């Protein structure tokens, strides 16, 4: 069995909760998680001033080694459309239809990937106020459709992270981590 691995693509001004909580929960599930800076440097400042040091930078990273790419939201998510993320956009467009690839997206970032034109026929959710960007918007906290998993906001990130664990590993593993962290709202 292939080891599950997720690249979290982090920008300056990414939402802290949407970066840290999934990384923590996924690592508890023994998923390999790498924080990849979208900038040309590893050290970033997140939306509310938290400083973070990423494992690597996007221009150097081989994205094909990951089972999934995760794009957190926050003010920085519009940078995914910037030329510094051209490699990411090309990779997503090339791989979005592959069954072995998953794209994970939170908060406002589903609206950004919608602008890339790669999720036109896929159901997704997004932060309130950005629904018009999605062609197939679903008003749910977490939406799984094909190889895309989306969530609305920082307040739904725990359910999102556990849904990813349930999808990639097992429902039992997600339940165990929810119990270990005293999270009571998980299904």
C-alpha positions, 0 to 999 in steps of 0.5 A: 500500500502506498503511503498517503502524503499531502502537500499543503501549499502555504502562502503569506497570509494563509489562514492559520487554523486552516494550515495548522489543524489539518497538518496536525490531525493528518500527522496523527493519522500517520499521513505524511504532511509537507508544508510547501511555501508558495513564496521563494522563501520558507519562512512565512507570516500567516493571516493573523501574524503567526510565523511559520517555517515550511519544509520546502518551496514550491519552485523546488518541490516535486508535486507528483510525489503527493497523494493530494494537494491542499490549498488552505484559504485566508487572504493569501489564497488569491496568490495561487493565481499569481505567476509564482504559482504557475507550476501549481496551476499547471500541475492541477490542470494536468492532474485534476481528472486522474483518479489517483490524485486529490485536491483539497481546498478550504475557505475561499480557495475553492473560488480560486481553483474555480477561476482556474477552470478545473472544477466546473463540473464538480460539486464544492463548497466555499466561504460565504460570499464566494458562492458565485464563483462556483458552477456547482455550489453546495451549501454544506460544511464539507463536500466530497465529489470525485477527487475534490474535498472542500470545506467552508471556513476555519470553523469547519476545518476539523470536520474537513481534516477528519473527512480526509482521514476517513477517505484516505485511511478509514472512518475508524481512524478518523473516529479514533483521532476525534476521540483522542482530541475530544472532538464531539461533533464528528458524525 
